[in-house]
Amino acid sequence: SDDEIYGVIPYIAPEIFKGSAFSKESDIYSLGMIMWELTTGCKPFANVEHDHFLIFNIIDGVRPEITEDTPECYANLMKSCWDSDPKKRPSIGDIESICYNWLYQYTNNQFYQAELKRKILIDSKKLGSKFSEKPHPKAIYTSRSLNSYISKCSSINFSSNGMYTILIKVIFG
């Protein structure tokens, strides 16, 4: 139907799970997750089941761990893209300007240094070990209807941080 919402849980912005409509800001959140995937070579939250618990963690601000070989300027942009507050996320124009500046400012060195660090970590087999685990069998990366998840999530008040975890264990077992 027209009001079905489809997506892949790790790439969906937290406000969507609370009943907001998709927007440019929610697209920027998804871009932040793609940026993380590019730095690690792994899909976000591949090691956990894609269920209510993951959704509630995303709503509560949990994001994938940034690897130590990620350039600081890149990590900062990525974190701003996946900010819990859609109003604090950069616009696509802001992102374009930031990326353009990376090409012509000192940040180019950050990428070079990060690549050197990445090579050292790869050689010492310290890169990606926690991300290269076998994915959880219920980590689903195909688009599916999320309406049942969204209706349950949007009925819960998230104003008290962290309290949802206790509540959700009571509700969903």
Secondary structure, DSSP 4 states (H G I P E B T S, - for coil): -TT--EE-GGGS-HHHHTTPPP-HHHHHHHHHHHHHHHHHSS-TTTTS--SHHHHHHHHTT--PPPPTTS-HHHHHHHHHHT-SSGGGSPPHHHHHHHHHHHHHSTHHHHHHHHHHHHHHHHHTT-SSTTTSSPPPTT---S-EE-HHHHHHHHTS---STTHHHHHHHHHH-
